[in-house]
Amino acid sequence: MRLIQFENTAGERQVGLVEGAQVQVLRETRSTRELALAAIRARRSLQEEAALRGSEPGPQYADLLQQGRVLPPLDHDDPAHCLISGTGLTHLGSAATRDKMHQQDGAVEAGMTDTMRIFKWGLEGGKPAAGQVGAQPEWFYKGDGSIVVRPGADFPVPPFAEDAGEEPELTGLYVIGDDGQPYRLGYALGNEFSDHVMERRNYLYLAHSKLRYCSYGPELRVGELPRHLVGTSRIKRDGETIWEKEFLSGEDNMCHSLANLEFHHFKYAQFLRPGDVHVHYFGTATLSFADGVKTRPGDRFQISLDEFGAPLVNGIGESEQPLAIGQVRTL
């Protein structure tokens, strides 16, 4: 089952099932989060809850995408209660990509020693036996729900940014139940979008480089994730493809199990607040930046994977203006 959230012609939120060209609209359902909480409280699966509500024929899916009316497939009415996070160095080959990205004038920064060490820990202990705790992955914070742009929309880029680069990834989408139990609704395509030039200056700038907008969707794939997935990441400029590369995901292509990544995120009590939404990026080994690509405003990113339906498309938009220096006031 694949779900979307969208706005109808009256601007009202609805949830739909993607089944062919025409979206099937769930009855009396305003959000995926509301659907999930109802399923949790009734001890039903998301699929069962959707089937019980029933659906009716709705708009053409292609029209919704073209008109920019598709929303992220899971969000929260209060963006402060949606946490966006991620883990890096999780995929086979990701350390080589990171290493290549950090090479400057033929030399590798000393900080990469720690990168390779964390990657090695993942290779050796990222897939523990059932019930066992594995190696702790690299973890980062991106922001709350206010930094999410809908599928098809442009990423705002701050004037202090040194790069505007895509990161084609899968995301896990979660809701915390009334009892503090995390529930995974499913997975979606994601563009984690980071500032790789800033990160390359010094590995300790990784935290700064991740504080950028991001996108995920357009569809939420309900159920288990296939172990081997092959997608394509593209950049288009003036209608022409300037860069294209295959990316791999699924546990067969990762050095951490999904269960291990989820444990090391939700082991923190502050992430178990009832009703909250979590969107977690699982990492990638494929970056155009590592191939020397320099993006610019007007470029369009396209991340596609057949098992996830429609591709995730976003562009690079106008810069946003930050707070000017010296503008913090004393009370």
C-alpha positions in Angstrom: 0.0 0.0 0.0 1.2 3.5 -0.9 -0.3 6.6 0.7 -0.1 10.3 -0.1 -1.3 13.5 1.6 -2.6 16.2 -0.6 -4.7 19.4 -0.8 -8.0 19.3 -2.7 -9.2 22.2 -4.8 -10.7 23.8 -1.7 -7.4 23.7 0.0 -8.5 21.0 2.4 -6.1 18.2 3.4 -6.9 14.6 2.4 -5.2 11.2 2.4 -5.2 9.1 -0.7 -4.2 5.6 -1.8 -2.1 5.5 -4.9 -3.6 2.7 -7.1 -3.1 3.5 -10.7 -3.7 6.9 -12.3 -6.5 8.0 -10.1 -6.1 8.5 -6.4 -8.5 6.7 -4.1 -9.4 9.2 -1.3 -9.8 7.8 2.2 -13.1 8.8 3.8 -13.1 11.2 6.8 -9.3 11.3 7.0 -7.4 14.6 7.2 -3.9 13.3 7.8 -1.7 10.2 7.8 -0.8 11.0 11.4 -4.4 10.9 12.5 -4.9 7.7 10.6 -1.9 6.1 12.3 -2.9 7.2 15.8 -6.4 5.7 15.2 -4.8 2.4 14.1 -2.5 2.3 17.1 -5.4 3.0 19.5 -7.6 0.3 17.9 -4.6 -2.1 17.7 -4.9 -2.4 14.0 -2.4 -2.1 11.2 -2.3 1.0 9.1 -3.5 -1.1 6.2 -6.4 -2.4 8.2 -7.4 1.0 9.4 -7.4 2.4 5.8 -9.5 -0.5 4.6 -12.1 0.0 7.3 -12.5 3.6 6.5 -13.1 2.9 2.8 -12.3 5.2 -0.1 -13.8 6.8 -3.1 -12.4 7.9 -6.5 -10.5 11.2 -6.4 -8.3 13.3 -8.6 -5.7 12.2 -11.1 -2.4 11.6 -9.4 -0.4 13.3 -12.2 -2.5 16.4 -11.9 -1.8 16.7 -8.1 1.9 16.4 -8.7 1.9 18.9 -11.6 -0.1 21.4 -9.6 2.1 21.1 -6.5 -0.7 19.9 -4.3 1.0 16.8 -2.9 2.2 17.2 0.7 4.9 15.3 2.5 3.3 11.9 3.2 3.6 12.3 7.0 3.7 15.5 9.1 2.4 17.1 12.3 0.0 20.1 12.7 2.6 21.7 14.9 6.0 21.5 13.0 7.8 21.7 16.4 6.6 18.2 17.1 8.1 16.7 13.9 11.8 15.8 14.3 14.0 15.4 11.2 17.2 13.5 11.8 19.5 11.0 10.1 22.4 8.6 10.2 25.5 8.6 8.0 28.2 6.1 7.0 25.4 3.4 6.9 25.8 2.1 3.3 28.5 0.0 1.8 30.7 2.5 -0.2 29.5 5.5 1.9 32.9 5.9 3.6 34.7 5.9 0.2 32.3 8.6 -1.0 32.9 10.6 2.1 36.6 10.1 1.9 36.6 11.3 -1.8 34.5 14.3 -0.8 37.0 15.4 1.8 40.1 15.1 -0.4 41.7 18.5 -0.9 44.8 19.1 -3.0 45.6 15.4 -2.9 45.5 15.1 0.9 42.9 13.7 3.2 41.9 15.7 6.3 43.0 14.2 9.6 39.4 14.1 10.7 38.6 11.4 8.3 40.4 8.9 10.6 37.3 9.1 12.8 35.1 8.7 9.8 36.8 5.5 8.7 36.8 4.2 12.3 33.0 4.7 12.6 32.5 3.0 9.3 34.6 0.1 10.3 32.6 -0.3 13.6 29.5 -0.4 11.4 31.0 -3.1 9.2 31.9 -5.2 12.2 28.9 -4.6 14.5 26.2 -2.8 12.6 24.1 -5.9 12.1 23.9 -7.6 15.5 21.9 -10.8 16.2 18.2 -10.4 17.1 17.8 -8.8 20.5 21.4 -7.6 20.6 22.6 -4.0 20.5 25.0 -3.2 17.6 27.5 -0.5 16.9 26.3 3.1 17.3 26.1 5.0 14.0 26.9 8.6 13.1 23.8 10.6 13.9 22.8 14.1 13.0 19.9 16.6 13.5 18.4 18.5 10.6 15.6 20.4 12.2 11.9 20.3 12.9 9.0 20.1 10.4 9.4 23.7 9.4 12.5 22.8 7.3 10.5 20.3 5.1 9.5 21.4 1.6 6.7 19.5 -0.2 7.5 17.3 -3.2 8.0 19.4 -6.3 8.9 22.6 -4.4 12.2 24.4 -4.3 14.7 24.3 -1.5 15.4 27.8 0.0 19.2 28.3 0.3 20.7 30.7 2.8 23.2 33.3 1.5 25.9 31.9 3.8 25.6 28.4 2.2 28.6 27.3 0.2 26.9 24.4 -1.5 23.4 23.1 -2.3 23.8 19.4 -2.9 21.4 16.5 -3.1 21.5 13.3 -1.0 19.3 10.5 -2.4 18.1 8.4 0.5 15.3 6.4 2.0 13.5 7.7 5.1 11.7 6.0 7.9 8.5 7.6 9.0 7.3 7.2 12.6 4.6 8.2 15.0 4.9 7.9 18.8 1.9 6.2 20.4 0.1 7.4 23.5 2.2 5.0 25.6 5.5 6.3 24.3 6.0 3.4 21.9 7.5 4.3 18.5 5.6 2.9 15.4 7.1 2.8 11.9 4.4 3.6 9.3 6.7 2.8 6.4 9.3 4.4 4.2 9.6 7.2 1.6 12.1 8.5 -0.8 14.1 11.4 0.6 16.4 14.2 -0.5 18.4 15.1 2.6 20.0 18.2 0.9 23.2 19.4 2.6 26.1 21.8 2.3 29.0 19.6 1.3 31.5 22.4 0.8 31.0 23.5 4.4 31.4 19.9 5.7 34.6 19.5 3.6 36.2 22.4 5.3 36.3 20.5 8.6 34.5 17.4 9.7 33.3 19.2 12.8 31.2 21.4 10.5 29.0 18.4 9.7 26.4 19.6 12.2 26.2 23.0 10.5 26.1 21.5 7.0 23.0 19.5 7.9 20.9 22.4 9.0 19.3 22.9 5.6 15.8 22.2 4.1 14.9 18.7 3.0 12.1 16.8 1.3 10.6 13.3 1.4 7.9 11.5 -0.5 5.7 11.9 -2.5 4.5 8.5 -1.3 4.6 6.5 1.9 5.3 2.8 1.2 3.6 0.8 3.9 5.1 -2.5 5.0 8.6 -4.0 5.1 11.5 -2.7 3.0 12.9 -4.9 0.3 16.5 -5.9 1.1 17.9 -4.8 -2.3 16.8 -1.6 -3.9 18.3 0.2 -7.0 17.3 3.8 -7.7 18.5 6.7 -9.8 19.5 10.2 -8.8 19.5 12.9 -11.5 20.2 16.6 -11.8 18.6 18.5 -14.6 19.6 22.0 -15.8 17.6 23.9 -18.4 15.7 20.6 -19.2 18.9 18.6 -19.8 20.3 15.9 -17.5 23.8 17.1 -16.4 24.5 14.2 -13.9 22.9 10.8 -13.4 23.9 7.9 -11.1 22.5 4.7 -9.7 22.2 4.5 -5.9 21.7 1.4 -3.8 19.7 0.9 -0.6 18.1 -1.8 1.4 19.8 -3.9 4.1 21.8 -5.9 1.6 23.6 -2.7 0.7 24.0 -1.4 4.2 26.5 -2.0 7.0 23.8 -1.4 9.6 20.5 -3.1 10.0 17.4 -0.9 10.1 16.6 -2.3 13.6 20.0 -1.1 14.8 19.6 2.4 13.4 16.1 2.6 14.9 17.3 1.5 18.3 20.1 4.1 18.4 17.6 6.8 17.6 14.7 5.9 19.8 16.9 4.9 22.8 16.7 8.5 23.8 13.7 9.2 26.1 13.2 12.7 24.7 12.3 11.1 21.3 9.4 9.1 22.8 7.0 11.9 23.4 3.4 10.7 22.6 1.9 12.0 19.4 5.3 13.2 17.9 6.3 12.5 14.3 9.9 11.4 13.4 11.4 11.4 9.9 14.8 9.7 9.8 17.2 9.7 6.8 19.0 6.4 6.5 22.0 7.6 4.5 23.5 7.1 1.1 26.7 6.3 -0.8 25.9 8.4 -3.8 26.5 12.2 -4.1 27.0 14.4 -7.2 29.3 16.6 -5.2 31.8 13.7 -4.9 31.9 13.7 -8.8 32.7 17.4 -8.9 29.2 18.7 -9.7 28.5 22.3 -8.7 24.7 23.0 -8.5 23.1 26.4 -9.0 19.6 28.0 -8.6 17.2 26.6 -11.2 18.6 23.1 -11.1 16.1 20.3 -10.5 16.8 17.1 -8.5 15.0 13.9 -9.4 15.3 10.8 -7.1 13.4 7.7 -8.4 13.0 4.2 -7.3 10.4 2.0 -8.9 9.2 0.4 -5.7 8.3 3.8 -4.3 6.1 5.0 -7.2 6.5 8.6 -8.4 9.9 10.2 -8.2 10.8 12.9 -5.7 11.5 16.1 -7.5 12.8 19.4 -6.0 14.6 22.4 -7.2 17.0 25.1 -5.9 15.2 28.3 -5.2 15.9 31.8 -4.1 18.0 32.5 -1.1 16.5 33.3 2.3 17.8 36.1 4.4 19.2 35.2 7.8 19.2 37.4 10.9 21.8 40.1 10.4 24.8 40.1 12.7 24.4 42.1 15.9 20.5 41.8 15.8 20.2 39.7 19.0 18.6 42.1 21.6 19.2 42.2 25.3 16.0 42.3 27.5 
